[in-house]
Amino acid sequence: MDNPETIIGYEVAYSLIDEADTLQTDKMEKVYNKILGRNRSIPNAIVDAVSTPEGFKWLYNQAQAGHFKVIKARSYDNKFLSEDYIQQLREQYPPNLLKAYLEGEFVNLTSGTVYSYFKREKHHSDVIQNEREHLFIGQDFNIGGCVSIIHVLRDGKPIAVDEIISKDTYSIIDNINEKYPRNVITIYPDASGNANKTNASRSDIQLLKDAGFRVIAPSKNGRVVDRVNAMNAMFNTDSYLINTNRCKEYTKALEQQAYKNGEPEKFGGAATIDDFNDASGYYIVREFGLNKPSITQNKLSFA
């Protein structure tokens, strides 16, 4: 479904679209129309769509237009799910996601402040890094303003203890080495840094590796919504703290970024609000991202 133009050259009587709400609405509309075209020539053909509702997106629009018969399947109604599974979801997910993911309800996930579960006083910490402590750095790249958010782990929980703004990747390396010469460093960069060349031969991420830093970077970034949900879940359970005295710009960014047209607002320029939140989000989602608990399989007997 990432490439709607490839949905060609077959005819079927039944199609099932899985995770229909995970794509952007405009792309999902293209996918749907392509799939309909594969079913049109067969009498009584059927198209079903299955997904966890991700706010008021494509699935909601189709339901409201009467294009689908809507069946809401609550996790509570699945007799093969243990209570432990549902309890683990309750422990991880903030209330708005629980309503969507446990009850199958359409919930507004894209209005107001993006990080609505962050509270400056509640999530403040006076912690600072120790001289030889392992540091975990979320890194966003921008021409003229690269943002680094520095974290430590205390009792298994992340705490943001500092922020750095650098003009380019070479400056990132110099600034980190100057401020933390004895610390072990692991960096979680924007994965698109693999393609952003600071010079003609090496990518930004390769430069960080060559500088001796441990780098955790997938082949591409995950969904923005996954980063947002991971951050809000951590704030909701008070599992992520910020030294708001040392991370002043990051704190303001958490308080100020809002949704625009259903997406976290982006700002022009370097080292802007979205850059601070993106930087920390790369670290949080890769180490503390929301994962549905495993399902214990039950043996079924058929008479």
Contacts in CASP RR format, 6 or more apart in sequence:
PFRMAT RR
TARGET T0000
AUTHOR 0000-0000-0000
METHOD contacts of the structure
MODEL  1
MDNPETIIGYEVAYSLIDEADTLQTDKMEKVYNKILGRNRSIPNAIVDAV
STPEGFKWLYNQAQAGHFKVIKARSYDNKFLSEDYIQQLREQYPPNLLKA
YLEGEFVNLTSGTVYSYFKREKHHSDVIQNEREHLFIGQDFNIGGCVSII
HVLRDGKPIAVDEIISKDTYSIIDNINEKYPRNVITIYPDASGNANKTNA
SRSDIQLLKDAGFRVIAPSKNGRVVDRVNAMNAMFNTDSYLINTNRCKEY
TKALEQQAYKNGEPEKFGGAATIDDFNDASGYYIVREFGLNKPSITQNKL
SFA
1 7 0 8 1.000
1 17 0 8 1.000
1 23 0 8 1.000
1 27 0 8 1.000
1 28 0 8 1.000
1 31 0 8 1.000
2 23 0 8 1.000
4 27 0 8 1.000
4 30 0 8 1.000
4 31 0 8 1.000
4 34 0 8 1.000
5 34 0 8 1.000
7 31 0 8 1.000
7 34 0 8 1.000
7 35 0 8 1.000
7 38 0 8 1.000
8 34 0 8 1.000
8 38 0 8 1.000
9 38 0 8 1.000
10 38 0 8 1.000
11 38 0 8 1.000
11 39 0 8 1.000
11 41 0 8 1.000
11 42 0 8 1.000
12 38 0 8 1.000
12 39 0 8 1.000
12 42 0 8 1.000
12 45 0 8 1.000
13 39 0 8 1.000
13 42 0 8 1.000
13 44 0 8 1.000
13 45 0 8 1.000
13 46 0 8 1.000
14 39 0 8 1.000
14 45 0 8 1.000
14 46 0 8 1.000
14 47 0 8 1.000
14 48 0 8 1.000
15 35 0 8 1.000
15 38 0 8 1.000
15 39 0 8 1.000
15 45 0 8 1.000
15 46 0 8 1.000
15 47 0 8 1.000
15 48 0 8 1.000
16 47 0 8 1.000
16 48 0 8 1.000
16 49 0 8 1.000
16 50 0 8 1.000
17 31 0 8 1.000
17 32 0 8 1.000
17 35 0 8 1.000
17 47 0 8 1.000
17 48 0 8 1.000
17 49 0 8 1.000
17 50 0 8 1.000
17 51 0 8 1.000
18 50 0 8 1.000
18 51 0 8 1.000
19 50 0 8 1.000
19 51 0 8 1.000
19 52 0 8 1.000
20 28 0 8 1.000
20 32 0 8 1.000
20 49 0 8 1.000
20 50 0 8 1.000
20 51 0 8 1.000
20 58 0 8 1.000
20 59 0 8 1.000
21 28 0 8 1.000
21 51 0 8 1.000
21 52 0 8 1.000
21 53 0 8 1.000
21 54 0 8 1.000
21 55 0 8 1.000
21 57 0 8 1.000
21 58 0 8 1.000
21 59 0 8 1.000
22 51 0 8 1.000
22 54 0 8 1.000
22 223 0 8 1.000
23 31 0 8 1.000
23 58 0 8 1.000
25 57 0 8 1.000
25 58 0 8 1.000
25 61 0 8 1.000
28 57 0 8 1.000
28 58 0 8 1.000
29 58 0 8 1.000
32 47 0 8 1.000
32 49 0 8 1.000
32 58 0 8 1.000
32 62 0 8 1.000
35 47 0 8 1.000
36 47 0 8 1.000
39 45 0 8 1.000
39 46 0 8 1.000
39 47 0 8 1.000
49 59 0 8 1.000
49 62 0 8 1.000
49 68 0 8 1.000
51 59 0 8 1.000
52 100 0 8 1.000
52 101 0 8 1.000
52 104 0 8 1.000
53 59 0 8 1.000
53 60 0 8 1.000
53 100 0 8 1.000
53 104 0 8 1.000
53 105 0 8 1.000
53 106 0 8 1.000
53 107 0 8 1.000
54 100 0 8 1.000
54 109 0 8 1.000
54 225 0 8 1.000
55 100 0 8 1.000
55 106 0 8 1.000
55 107 0 8 1.000
55 108 0 8 1.000
55 109 0 8 1.000
55 110 0 8 1.000
56 106 0 8 1.000
56 108 0 8 1.000
56 110 0 8 1.000
59 106 0 8 1.000
60 106 0 8 1.000
62 68 0 8 1.000
63 70 0 8 1.000
63 106 0 8 1.000
72 103 0 8 1.000
72 104 0 8 1.000
72 105 0 8 1.000
73 104 0 8 1.000
74 102 0 8 1.000
74 103 0 8 1.000
74 104 0 8 1.000
75 81 0 8 1.000
75 85 0 8 1.000
75 86 0 8 1.000
75 89 0 8 1.000
75 101 0 8 1.000
75 102 0 8 1.000
75 103 0 8 1.000
76 86 0 8 1.000
76 102 0 8 1.000
76 103 0 8 1.000
80 295 0 8 1.000
80 298 0 8 1.000
81 295 0 8 1.000
82 295 0 8 1.000
82 296 0 8 1.000
84 293 0 8 1.000
84 296 0 8 1.000
85 293 0 8 1.000
85 295 0 8 1.000
85 296 0 8 1.000
86 102 0 8 1.000
88 293 0 8 1.000
89 98 0 8 1.000
89 101 0 8 1.000
89 102 0 8 1.000
89 292 0 8 1.000
89 293 0 8 1.000
90 98 0 8 1.000
90 102 0 8 1.000
91 237 0 8 1.000
92 233 0 8 1.000
92 237 0 8 1.000
92 290 0 8 1.000
93 101 0 8 1.000
93 102 0 8 1.000
93 229 0 8 1.000
93 233 0 8 1.000
93 236 0 8 1.000
93 290 0 8 1.000
94 117 0 8 1.000
94 229 0 8 1.000
94 232 0 8 1.000
94 233 0 8 1.000
94 235 0 8 1.000
94 236 0 8 1.000
95 236 0 8 1.000
96 107 0 8 1.000
96 108 0 8 1.000
96 109 0 8 1.000
97 107 0 8 1.000
97 109 0 8 1.000
97 229 0 8 1.000
97 232 0 8 1.000
97 233 0 8 1.000
99 105 0 8 1.000
99 107 0 8 1.000
100 106 0 8 1.000
100 107 0 8 1.000
100 109 0 8 1.000
109 225 0 8 1.000
110 259 0 8 1.000
110 262 0 8 1.000
110 263 0 8 1.000
111 259 0 8 1.000
111 262 0 8 1.000
112 258 0 8 1.000
112 259 0 8 1.000
113 255 0 8 1.000
113 256 0 8 1.000
113 257 0 8 1.000
113 258 0 8 1.000
114 228 0 8 1.000
114 257 0 8 1.000
114 258 0 8 1.000
114 259 0 8 1.000
114 264 0 8 1.000
114 265 0 8 1.000
114 277 0 8 1.000
115 228 0 8 1.000
115 231 0 8 1.000
115 232 0 8 1.000
115 235 0 8 1.000
115 254 0 8 1.000
115 255 0 8 1.000
115 257 0 8 1.000
115 277 0 8 1.000
116 232 0 8 1.000
117 232 0 8 1.000
117 233 0 8 1.000
117 235 0 8 1.000
117 236 0 8 1.000
118 231 0 8 1.000
118 232 0 8 1.000
118 235 0 8 1.000
118 242 0 8 1.000
118 254 0 8 1.000
118 255 0 8 1.000
119 235 0 8 1.000
120 244 0 8 1.000
120 251 0 8 1.000
120 255 0 8 1.000
122 238 0 8 1.000
123 235 0 8 1.000
123 238 0 8 1.000
123 240 0 8 1.000
123 241 0 8 1.000
123 242 0 8 1.000
123 244 0 8 1.000
124 241 0 8 1.000
124 242 0 8 1.000
124 243 0 8 1.000
124 244 0 8 1.000
125 159 0 8 1.000
125 241 0 8 1.000
125 242 0 8 1.000
125 243 0 8 1.000
126 243 0 8 1.000
126 245 0 8 1.000
127 152 0 8 1.000
127 154 0 8 1.000
127 159 0 8 1.000
127 161 0 8 1.000
127 241 0 8 1.000
127 243 0 8 1.000
128 161 0 8 1.000
128 162 0 8 1.000
128 243 0 8 1.000
128 246 0 8 1.000
129 135 0 8 1.000
129 150 0 8 1.000
129 152 0 8 1.000
129 161 0 8 1.000
129 162 0 8 1.000
129 180 0 8 1.000
129 183 0 8 1.000
130 152 0 8 1.000
131 182 0 8 1.000
131 183 0 8 1.000
132 182 0 8 1.000
132 183 0 8 1.000
132 184 0 8 1.000
133 152 0 8 1.000
133 183 0 8 1.000
133 184 0 8 1.000
134 152 0 8 1.000
134 153 0 8 1.000
134 183 0 8 1.000
134 184 0 8 1.000
134 185 0 8 1.000
134 186 0 8 1.000
135 150 0 8 1.000
135 151 0 8 1.000
135 152 0 8 1.000
135 180 0 8 1.000
135 183 0 8 1.000
135 184 0 8 1.000
135 185 0 8 1.000
135 186 0 8 1.000
136 150 0 8 1.000
136 151 0 8 1.000
136 152 0 8 1.000
136 153 0 8 1.000
136 158 0 8 1.000
136 186 0 8 1.000
136 188 0 8 1.000
136 283 0 8 1.000
136 287 0 8 1.000
137 148 0 8 1.000
137 149 0 8 1.000
137 150 0 8 1.000
137 151 0 8 1.000
137 176 0 8 1.000
137 185 0 8 1.000
137 186 0 8 1.000
137 187 0 8 1.000
137 188 0 8 1.000
137 283 0 8 1.000
138 148 0 8 1.000
138 149 0 8 1.000
138 150 0 8 1.000
138 151 0 8 1.000
138 187 0 8 1.000
138 188 0 8 1.000
138 189 0 8 1.000
138 279 0 8 1.000
138 280 0 8 1.000
138 281 0 8 1.000
138 282 0 8 1.000
138 283 0 8 1.000
139 146 0 8 1.000
139 147 0 8 1.000
139 148 0 8 1.000
139 149 0 8 1.000
139 172 0 8 1.000
139 187 0 8 1.000
139 188 0 8 1.000
139 189 0 8 1.000
139 190 0 8 1.000
139 208 0 8 1.000
139 279 0 8 1.000
139 282 0 8 1.000
140 146 0 8 1.000
140 147 0 8 1.000
140 148 0 8 1.000
140 189 0 8 1.000
140 190 0 8 1.000
140 275 0 8 1.000
140 276 0 8 1.000
140 278 0 8 1.000
140 279 0 8 1.000
140 282 0 8 1.000
141 169 0 8 1.000
141 189 0 8 1.000
141 190 0 8 1.000
141 192 0 8 1.000
141 193 0 8 1.000
141 196 0 8 1.000
141 204 0 8 1.000
142 269 0 8 1.000
142 270 0 8 1.000
142 271 0 8 1.000
142 275 0 8 1.000
143 168 0 8 1.000
143 270 0 8 1.000
144 167 0 8 1.000
144 168 0 8 1.000
144 270 0 8 1.000
144 271 0 8 1.000
145 165 0 8 1.000
145 166 0 8 1.000
145 167 0 8 1.000
145 168 0 8 1.000
145 270 0 8 1.000
145 271 0 8 1.000
145 275 0 8 1.000
146 165 0 8 1.000
146 166 0 8 1.000
146 167 0 8 1.000
146 168 0 8 1.000
146 169 0 8 1.000
146 171 0 8 1.000
146 172 0 8 1.000
146 270 0 8 1.000
146 271 0 8 1.000
147 163 0 8 1.000
147 164 0 8 1.000
147 165 0 8 1.000
147 271 0 8 1.000
147 275 0 8 1.000
147 276 0 8 1.000
147 278 0 8 1.000
147 279 0 8 1.000
148 163 0 8 1.000
148 164 0 8 1.000
148 165 0 8 1.000
148 166 0 8 1.000
148 172 0 8 1.000
148 175 0 8 1.000
148 176 0 8 1.000
148 279 0 8 1.000
149 160 0 8 1.000
149 162 0 8 1.000
149 163 0 8 1.000
149 247 0 8 1.000
149 250 0 8 1.000
149 276 0 8 1.000
149 279 0 8 1.000
149 280 0 8 1.000
149 283 0 8 1.000
150 160 0 8 1.000
150 161 0 8 1.000
150 162 0 8 1.000
150 163 0 8 1.000
150 164 0 8 1.000
150 180 0 8 1.000
151 158 0 8 1.000
151 159 0 8 1.000
151 160 0 8 1.000
151 161 0 8 1.000
151 280 0 8 1.000
151 283 0 8 1.000
152 158 0 8 1.000
152 159 0 8 1.000
152 161 0 8 1.000
153 159 0 8 1.000
157 239 0 8 1.000
157 240 0 8 1.000
157 241 0 8 1.000
158 234 0 8 1.000
158 239 0 8 1.000
158 240 0 8 1.000
158 241 0 8 1.000
158 283 0 8 1.000
158 284 0 8 1.000
158 287 0 8 1.000
158 288 0 8 1.000
159 240 0 8 1.000
159 241 0 8 1.000
159 242 0 8 1.000
159 243 0 8 1.000
160 240 0 8 1.000
160 241 0 8 1.000
160 242 0 8 1.000
160 243 0 8 1.000
160 247 0 8 1.000
160 250 0 8 1.000
160 280 0 8 1.000
161 243 0 8 1.000
161 246 0 8 1.000
161 247 0 8 1.000
162 179 0 8 1.000
162 243 0 8 1.000
162 246 0 8 1.000
162 247 0 8 1.000
163 246 0 8 1.000
163 247 0 8 1.000
163 248 0 8 1.000
163 249 0 8 1.000
163 250 0 8 1.000
163 276 0 8 1.000
164 172 0 8 1.000
164 175 0 8 1.000
164 176 0 8 1.000
164 179 0 8 1.000
165 249 0 8 1.000
165 271 0 8 1.000
166 172 0 8 1.000
166 174 0 8 1.000
166 175 0 8 1.000
168 198 0 8 1.000
169 198 0 8 1.000
169 204 0 8 1.000
169 207 0 8 1.000
169 208 0 8 1.000
170 198 0 8 1.000
170 207 0 8 1.000
172 208 0 8 1.000
173 207 0 8 1.000
173 208 0 8 1.000
173 211 0 8 1.000
173 213 0 8 1.000
176 185 0 8 1.000
176 213 0 8 1.000
177 211 0 8 1.000
184 214 0 8 1.000
185 212 0 8 1.000
185 213 0 8 1.000
185 214 0 8 1.000
186 213 0 8 1.000
186 214 0 8 1.000
186 215 0 8 1.000
186 216 0 8 1.000
187 208 0 8 1.000
187 213 0 8 1.000
187 214 0 8 1.000
187 215 0 8 1.000
187 216 0 8 1.000
188 215 0 8 1.000
188 216 0 8 1.000
188 217 0 8 1.000
188 282 0 8 1.000
188 283 0 8 1.000
188 286 0 8 1.000
188 287 0 8 1.000
189 204 0 8 1.000
189 205 0 8 1.000
189 208 0 8 1.000
189 215 0 8 1.000
189 217 0 8 1.000
189 282 0 8 1.000
190 221 0 8 1.000
190 278 0 8 1.000
190 279 0 8 1.000
190 282 0 8 1.000
191 205 0 8 1.000
191 217 0 8 1.000
191 218 0 8 1.000
191 219 0 8 1.000
191 220 0 8 1.000
191 221 0 8 1.000
191 222 0 8 1.000
191 282 0 8 1.000
192 220 0 8 1.000
192 221 0 8 1.000
193 203 0 8 1.000
193 204 0 8 1.000
193 205 0 8 1.000
193 217 0 8 1.000
194 203 0 8 1.000
194 204 0 8 1.000
194 205 0 8 1.000
194 206 0 8 1.000
194 217 0 8 1.000
194 219 0 8 1.000
195 203 0 8 1.000
196 203 0 8 1.000
196 204 0 8 1.000
197 203 0 8 1.000
197 204 0 8 1.000
198 204 0 8 1.000
198 207 0 8 1.000
202 210 0 8 1.000
205 215 0 8 1.000
205 217 0 8 1.000
208 215 0 8 1.000
209 215 0 8 1.000
216 286 0 8 1.000
218 286 0 8 1.000
221 282 0 8 1.000
222 285 0 8 1.000
224 263 0 8 1.000
224 264 0 8 1.000
226 285 0 8 1.000
226 289 0 8 1.000
226 290 0 8 1.000
227 278 0 8 1.000
227 281 0 8 1.000
227 282 0 8 1.000
227 284 0 8 1.000
227 285 0 8 1.000
228 264 0 8 1.000
229 289 0 8 1.000
229 290 0 8 1.000
230 281 0 8 1.000
230 284 0 8 1.000
230 285 0 8 1.000
230 288 0 8 1.000
230 289 0 8 1.000
230 290 0 8 1.000
231 240 0 8 1.000
231 277 0 8 1.000
231 280 0 8 1.000
231 281 0 8 1.000
231 284 0 8 1.000
231 285 0 8 1.000
233 289 0 8 1.000
233 290 0 8 1.000
234 240 0 8 1.000
234 284 0 8 1.000
234 288 0 8 1.000
239 288 0 8 1.000
240 284 0 8 1.000
240 288 0 8 1.000
242 250 0 8 1.000
242 251 0 8 1.000
242 254 0 8 1.000
244 251 0 8 1.000
249 271 0 8 1.000
249 276 0 8 1.000
250 276 0 8 1.000
250 277 0 8 1.000
250 280 0 8 1.000
252 273 0 8 1.000
253 273 0 8 1.000
253 274 0 8 1.000
253 275 0 8 1.000
253 276 0 8 1.000
253 277 0 8 1.000
254 276 0 8 1.000
254 277 0 8 1.000
256 273 0 8 1.000
257 264 0 8 1.000
257 265 0 8 1.000
257 273 0 8 1.000
257 274 0 8 1.000
257 277 0 8 1.000
258 264 0 8 1.000
258 265 0 8 1.000
259 265 0 8 1.000
260 266 0 8 1.000
264 274 0 8 1.000
264 277 0 8 1.000
265 273 0 8 1.000
265 274 0 8 1.000
266 274 0 8 1.000
267 273 0 8 1.000
267 274 0 8 1.000
END
